[in-house]
Amino acid sequence: MMLKTKRVNWSDAISKVIAMVMVVLLATAARGEWLLILAYLGKGYEHDLIHVVNITQDQVSSFRKSSPLSSIGVMLEYYYMRDLHSHIAMSVITSFVIFYGMAWGFQWYFYVRQRNKAEEWKCQPNKWMSMKEKRNEVLLGSFNLLIGSTISGCLSCYMTNGGKNSLYTNISEYGWTYLVVTVFALMMYNETCAYYLHLLLHKPYVYKTIHKWHHHYGSPTVFSTTAMHPAEFISFQIYLIVPAFTVPLHVGVYIAVVLYIYYYGMIGHSGIKMDALWPWQPSSMFHDDHHRYSNCNYGFNTFIFDKLHGTLRRKDQGCR
């Protein structure tokens, strides 16, 4: 009896890998994090370096009195911010180029090229944004992208100049058990912060004041990823960045988890039907349904808290 082997469609597999890489780059650029991630990689290997700038607080004070312009440079040096303007400029320019270059590519491929086949790929095939909504989405998202890339530029400058962080590269420092535990701990930390912060954003006053900006886009696209109130955008960025400066984490673990979160965050806002790669990971319909119905599916990367609190959308129980 001959066994038939399933032929691998290499063309399709390669296309999926390329698409995944593009989404990762797009998601990283959306929050201005690409330069900071490079800094994480670099500073992980320089974790034990000592800051070499020999400037005392007394010298900073004397420079303040003598020359304001000179004192700015000394202050930047003292606080690990040498060449700050270069880092910010590089972060902002590259983030905008990467994000909008790829975002418009996705937009063209699906929302223009395959508009007449929306039933096949779109989460909400009968709902489309108006030109005014699209324009608002891009402008608001651009403002937050500017904020995110500026923060990324500042932090990457700090780390590149010797600023302290809690990342390490030598696994033997804490061992394999600690490394594996931190993978799950970091994932749960991020999901816990995301769920409960999201739940807070849906409290009447906070929703009306802040979160409603993001829910204006009932049928989200990739541009909706950053289209939100700046206070909300910054809040999510803070809890993602904090672990890198407070808890010993292997640089590979931290970057992998952050990229994973960014990747699925982008997919959840794409408006495109995409299945999950992992059993615990919702499909793109999960977060799209949150935008559509508003009061369900508050989680981001798992169903855990939605099941725990009864906020998971049931098809036989309509949400408003």
Disulfide bonds with the S-S distance in Angstrom:
none
